[in-house]
Amino acid sequence: MAMQVGGDGGDEAPISDINTTPLVDVMLVLLIIFLIAVPVVLQSVPVNLPKVEFKPTTTKPENVNLSIRSVDGQTCEVYWELTRVNAEDLLNRSVEALKAEVERQEQLFGAVDELPEVHIRGDINTPYRCIGGAIFTMQRAGFARVGFISEPTPKGSIGQGN
């Protein structure tokens, strides 16, 4: 507690300053209570998150390999294997490739066993609209599985467990 002893000229007037020590004590106690109680009160929907593991890509001849890049950050360049294609050519080629693979599987197995996949290699500096447009075109053509090809981080680098 604060106490004023003596004074200016011996005046015995009451002190009009508010003692804030009890207020600060109460606020600190409330802060500690909230810090302990808030994590208990937070609720979330239970979700099983996937375990991330490195899975090597199985390259099959019927899979479609696309490379997408943007040299100037504005124009999108899409390559089917090594051939550059525009959006219309990409749609036409993908429809033809999927139709040919379905016919081939029906002749060999009598039914469609497994549809081919699309593997996209996108340059790190490519705008998302370029890659998103290619994904949309391939799904529009009938490809159900679209995957991304990436390079694994070297062991011991930041963000990689040893």
Contacts in CASP RR format, 6 or more apart in sequence:
PFRMAT RR
TARGET T0000
AUTHOR 0000-0000-0000
METHOD contacts of the structure
MODEL  1
MAMQVGGDGGDEAPISDINTTPLVDVMLVLLIIFLIAVPVVLQSVPVNLP
KVEFKPTTTKPENVNLSIRSVDGQTCEVYWELTRVNAEDLLNRSVEALKA
EVERQEQLFGAVDELPEVHIRGDINTPYRCIGGAIFTMQRAGFARVGFIS
EPTPKGSIGQGN
1 19 0 8 1.000
1 21 0 8 1.000
2 17 0 8 1.000
2 19 0 8 1.000
2 21 0 8 1.000
4 15 0 8 1.000
54 152 0 8 1.000
57 119 0 8 1.000
57 149 0 8 1.000
59 119 0 8 1.000
60 116 0 8 1.000
60 117 0 8 1.000
62 97 0 8 1.000
62 101 0 8 1.000
62 104 0 8 1.000
62 116 0 8 1.000
63 116 0 8 1.000
63 117 0 8 1.000
63 118 0 8 1.000
63 119 0 8 1.000
64 80 0 8 1.000
64 94 0 8 1.000
64 97 0 8 1.000
64 116 0 8 1.000
64 117 0 8 1.000
64 118 0 8 1.000
64 119 0 8 1.000
64 138 0 8 1.000
64 143 0 8 1.000
65 80 0 8 1.000
65 81 0 8 1.000
65 119 0 8 1.000
65 121 0 8 1.000
66 78 0 8 1.000
66 79 0 8 1.000
66 80 0 8 1.000
66 90 0 8 1.000
66 118 0 8 1.000
66 119 0 8 1.000
66 120 0 8 1.000
66 121 0 8 1.000
66 134 0 8 1.000
66 138 0 8 1.000
67 78 0 8 1.000
67 79 0 8 1.000
67 120 0 8 1.000
67 121 0 8 1.000
67 122 0 8 1.000
68 76 0 8 1.000
68 77 0 8 1.000
68 78 0 8 1.000
68 79 0 8 1.000
68 120 0 8 1.000
68 121 0 8 1.000
68 122 0 8 1.000
68 123 0 8 1.000
68 126 0 8 1.000
68 130 0 8 1.000
68 131 0 8 1.000
68 134 0 8 1.000
69 76 0 8 1.000
69 77 0 8 1.000
69 122 0 8 1.000
69 123 0 8 1.000
69 125 0 8 1.000
69 126 0 8 1.000
69 130 0 8 1.000
70 76 0 8 1.000
70 77 0 8 1.000
70 123 0 8 1.000
70 125 0 8 1.000
70 126 0 8 1.000
70 127 0 8 1.000
70 130 0 8 1.000
71 77 0 8 1.000
73 125 0 8 1.000
73 126 0 8 1.000
73 127 0 8 1.000
76 126 0 8 1.000
76 127 0 8 1.000
76 129 0 8 1.000
76 130 0 8 1.000
76 133 0 8 1.000
76 134 0 8 1.000
77 84 0 8 1.000
78 84 0 8 1.000
78 85 0 8 1.000
78 86 0 8 1.000
78 87 0 8 1.000
78 90 0 8 1.000
78 130 0 8 1.000
78 134 0 8 1.000
79 85 0 8 1.000
80 89 0 8 1.000
80 90 0 8 1.000
80 93 0 8 1.000
85 93 0 8 1.000
87 133 0 8 1.000
87 137 0 8 1.000
90 134 0 8 1.000
90 137 0 8 1.000
90 138 0 8 1.000
91 137 0 8 1.000
91 140 0 8 1.000
91 141 0 8 1.000
94 118 0 8 1.000
94 137 0 8 1.000
94 138 0 8 1.000
94 141 0 8 1.000
94 142 0 8 1.000
94 143 0 8 1.000
95 141 0 8 1.000
95 142 0 8 1.000
97 116 0 8 1.000
98 115 0 8 1.000
98 116 0 8 1.000
98 141 0 8 1.000
98 142 0 8 1.000
98 143 0 8 1.000
101 115 0 8 1.000
101 116 0 8 1.000
102 112 0 8 1.000
102 115 0 8 1.000
105 111 0 8 1.000
105 112 0 8 1.000
105 113 0 8 1.000
105 114 0 8 1.000
106 112 0 8 1.000
115 143 0 8 1.000
115 144 0 8 1.000
115 145 0 8 1.000
116 143 0 8 1.000
117 143 0 8 1.000
117 145 0 8 1.000
117 146 0 8 1.000
117 147 0 8 1.000
118 135 0 8 1.000
118 138 0 8 1.000
118 143 0 8 1.000
118 145 0 8 1.000
118 146 0 8 1.000
118 147 0 8 1.000
119 147 0 8 1.000
119 148 0 8 1.000
119 149 0 8 1.000
120 131 0 8 1.000
120 134 0 8 1.000
120 135 0 8 1.000
120 146 0 8 1.000
120 147 0 8 1.000
120 148 0 8 1.000
120 149 0 8 1.000
121 148 0 8 1.000
121 149 0 8 1.000
122 131 0 8 1.000
122 148 0 8 1.000
122 149 0 8 1.000
135 146 0 8 1.000
138 146 0 8 1.000
139 146 0 8 1.000
153 159 0 8 1.000
153 160 0 8 1.000
154 160 0 8 1.000
155 162 0 8 1.000
156 162 0 8 1.000
END
